[in-house]
Amino acid sequence: MTRHPLRLLVLLAVSFTAIALAVPAQAAAPYCGITWGSTVKQGPSGTDPAAGQTLTNIRAGRHDCYDRLVFDVRGTAPRSWRVAYVAGVTEDPTGNPVSLRGGAYLQVVVGVSDHDAAGRQTYRPANRRELVNVAGFSTFRQVAWAGSFEGLTSVGLGVRARLPFRVFTLSDSGGTSRVVVDVAHRW
């Protein structure tokens, strides 16, 4: 009896292919369970500012699955915020372009002012082009000031690519709150 190694290899290849096709494909689980999407997100009041809330700080942090941008607010959590991917971030109120690093840009508008009712600054960035040092972050490339006008504060967030994001607010019992923007590291 003559052996045919080529015929045996073909038979094995066909068998493995048939087995592979018979096993149902499993849908890939979302990255870190993230199902946020990349469409516009806004609070229940859109971008209508609320009285008495002032911006005190902007900061950022790195997490395993996303980068986080936080707006610290004196007063209750703002109900007005809007975050959207845009072709280019513009300064409020001038409409001038805000130059940002990154492959995609988020315009973040929060219904708080950078000054109190007496006109005193409550948030004064040291460097309007680099509000937060995001060197070494997975997703964030730059955070830049885009203005504060009529109770609305705008920031440009340059990110690596158009990625899923979420926005939410947190309140503390001590009269402070936060608006949080998380952008995933990948889809």
C-alpha positions as a printed NumPy array, in Angstrom:
array([[  0.   ,   0.   ,   0.   ],
       [  1.422,   3.316,  -1.102],
       [  1.123,   6.303,   1.15 ],
       [  0.13 ,   9.686,  -0.229],
       [  1.232,  12.364,   2.24 ],
       [ -0.184,  15.16 ,   0.094],
       [ -3.628,  13.537,  -0.029],
       [ -3.538,  13.127,   3.78 ],
       [ -2.641,  16.804,   4.291],
       [ -5.462,  17.94 ,   1.989],
       [ -7.919,  15.704,   3.826],
       [ -6.808,  17.104,   7.191],
       [ -7.042,  20.706,   5.945],
       [-10.579,  20.151,   4.624],
       [-11.602,  18.508,   7.932],
       [-10.266,  21.386,  10.05 ],
       [-11.959,  23.948,   7.791],
       [-15.288,  22.125,   8.114],
       [-14.949,  22.058,  11.91 ],
       [-14.069,  25.755,  12.033],
       [-17.088,  26.664,   9.903],
       [-19.419,  24.541,  12.015],
       [-18.501,  26.338,  15.275],
       [-20.583,  29.55 ,  15.592],
       [-18.52 ,  32.719,  15.676],
       [-18.539,  34.52 ,  19.002],
       [-19.204,  38.258,  18.875],
       [-16.246,  40.184,  20.172],
       [-16.921,  41.684,  23.59 ],
       [-16.696,  45.476,  23.737],
       [-13.331,  46.849,  24.828],
       [-13.41 ,  46.97 ,  28.66 ],
       [-17.188,  46.658,  28.443],
       [-17.402,  50.167,  26.974],
       [-20.561,  50.829,  24.95 ],
       [-20.533,  54.653,  25.   ],
       [-20.395,  55.557,  21.311],
       [-19.017,  58.747,  19.791],
       [-22.134,  60.819,  19.109],
       [-23.005,  64.155,  20.736],
       [-23.736,  63.995,  24.457],
       [-25.454,  66.762,  26.414],
       [-27.024,  67.391,  29.779],
       [-30.751,  67.799,  30.259],
       [-30.461,  71.587,  29.966],
       [-28.339,  71.58 ,  26.808],
       [-26.008,  74.525,  27.16 ],
       [-28.196,  76.851,  29.249],
       [-25.961,  78.105,  32.069],
       [-27.075,  77.968,  35.688],
       [-26.512,  80.777,  38.167],
       [-24.013,  80.548,  40.999],
       [-21.837,  77.744,  39.669],
       [-18.203,  78.594,  38.971],
       [-15.283,  76.678,  37.54 ],
       [-12.402,  76.2  ,  39.985],
       [-10.101,  73.733,  38.215],
       [ -9.605,  71.454,  35.213],
       [ -7.597,  68.28 ,  35.639],
       [ -6.993,  64.95 ,  33.911],
       [ -6.231,  61.372,  34.856],
       [ -5.301,  58.063,  33.252],
       [ -7.243,  54.85 ,  33.803],
       [ -6.825,  51.318,  32.447],
       [ -9.476,  51.692,  29.732],
       [ -9.893,  55.466,  29.243],
       [ -8.455,  58.915,  29.864],
       [-10.495,  61.283,  32.058],
       [-10.98 ,  65.072,  31.974],
       [-12.569,  66.639,  35.078],
       [-14.084,  70.106,  35.519],
       [-14.195,  71.021,  39.229],
       [-17.162,  73.255,  40.026],
       [-18.108,  75.315,  43.07 ],
       [-21.823,  74.725,  43.575],
       [-24.244,  72.038,  42.492],
       [-23.544,  69.833,  39.503],
       [-24.258,  71.722,  36.285],
       [-27.225,  70.425,  34.33 ],
       [-25.904,  72.107,  31.247],
       [-23.03 ,  70.6  ,  29.3  ],
       [-22.438,  69.482,  25.738],
       [-19.593,  67.409,  24.317],
       [-19.221,  66.673,  20.604],
       [-16.651,  65.744,  18.016],
       [-16.111,  68.706,  15.713],
       [-14.046,  69.403,  12.601],
       [-12.307,  72.18 ,  14.528],
       [-12.702,  73.746,  17.966],
       [-13.597,  77.426,  18.013],
       [-13.082,  80.04 ,  20.7  ],
       [-16.113,  81.51 ,  22.44 ],
       [-17.157,  84.299,  21.768],
       [-14.803,  85.192,  18.889],
       [-15.196,  82.073,  16.76 ],
       [-11.446,  81.997,  16.186],
       [ -9.994,  78.511,  15.658],
       [ -8.259,  76.797,  18.589],
       [ -5.227,  74.846,  17.399],
       [ -5.068,  71.334,  18.868],
       [ -2.874,  68.272,  18.523],
       [ -4.588,  64.979,  17.747],
       [ -6.451,  63.064,  15.091],
       [ -9.893,  64.165,  16.362],
       [-11.274,  67.05 ,  18.422],
       [-13.905,  67.262,  21.129],
       [-15.489,  70.612,  21.95 ],
       [-16.521,  70.545,  25.609],
       [-18.969,  73.238,  26.769],
       [-19.97 ,  73.346,  30.439],
       [-22.611,  75.683,  31.885],
       [-20.348,  77.333,  34.458],
       [-18.443,  80.595,  34.495],
       [-14.75 ,  81.168,  35.144],
       [-15.62 ,  84.104,  37.441],
       [-18.032,  84.772,  40.301],
       [-20.924,  87.26 ,  40.46 ],
       [-18.516,  90.011,  41.585],
       [-16.349,  89.437,  38.492],
       [-13.448,  87.762,  40.371],
       [-11.712,  84.991,  38.442],
       [-12.365,  81.555,  39.931],
       [-10.278,  79.746,  37.329],
       [ -7.286,  81.286,  35.627],
       [ -5.266,  78.873,  33.506],
       [ -1.502,  79.287,  33.695],
       [ -1.232,  78.289,  30.02 ],
       [ -4.356,  78.513,  27.851],
       [ -2.788,  76.198,  25.231],
       [ -1.953,  73.453,  27.757],
       [ -4.547,  73.49 ,  30.555],
       [ -3.444,  70.062,  31.74 ],
       [ -0.255,  68.112,  31.12 ],
       [ -1.42 ,  65.034,  29.179],
       [  2.017,  63.839,  28.072],
       [  2.069,  60.036,  28.151],
       [ -1.72 ,  59.642,  28.068],
       [ -3.089,  56.89 ,  25.821],
       [ -5.862,  58.948,  24.203],
       [ -5.529,  62.638,  25.155],
       [ -3.138,  64.773,  23.113],
       [ -3.949,  68.321,  24.298],
       [ -6.411,  70.271,  26.453],
       [ -6.771,  73.939,  25.444],
       [ -8.886,  76.864,  26.622],
       [-11.627,  77.943,  24.21 ],
       [-13.211,  80.685,  26.321],
       [-15.766,  81.536,  28.977],
       [-18.653,  83.764,  27.947],
       [-22.153,  84.355,  29.309],
       [-21.923,  81.545,  31.853],
       [-20.533,  78.94 ,  29.466],
       [-16.964,  77.651,  29.577],
       [-15.493,  75.973,  26.475],
       [-12.47 ,  73.707,  26.221],
       [-10.92 ,  71.936,  23.243],
       [ -9.79 ,  68.359,  23.78 ],
       [ -7.452,  66.901,  21.174],
       [ -7.552,  63.097,  21.141],
       [ -5.675,  60.39 ,  19.241],
       [ -8.699,  59.401,  17.117],
       [-12.487,  59.544,  17.156],
       [-13.15 ,  57.179,  20.043],
       [-16.122,  56.421,  22.318],
       [-16.733,  58.848,  25.172],
       [-19.132,  59.446,  28.031],
       [-20.028,  62.464,  30.15 ],
       [-21.53 ,  62.571,  33.641],
       [-21.676,  64.74 ,  36.75 ],
       [-20.823,  64.037,  40.375],
       [-21.811,  66.038,  43.463],
       [-20.125,  66.245,  46.844],
       [-21.875,  67.067,  50.094],
       [-19.492,  70.002,  50.619],
       [-21.033,  72.191,  47.911],
       [-18.735,  71.151,  45.082],
       [-19.323,  69.049,  42.   ],
       [-17.617,  67.781,  38.888],
       [-18.324,  67.307,  35.203],
       [-16.431,  64.241,  33.971],
       [-15.499,  63.384,  30.368],
       [-14.053,  59.898,  29.792],
       [-12.611,  58.964,  26.383],
       [-11.856,  55.289,  25.721],
       [ -8.393,  54.16 ,  24.645],
       [ -9.913,  52.229,  21.736],
       [-13.168,  50.821,  20.348]])
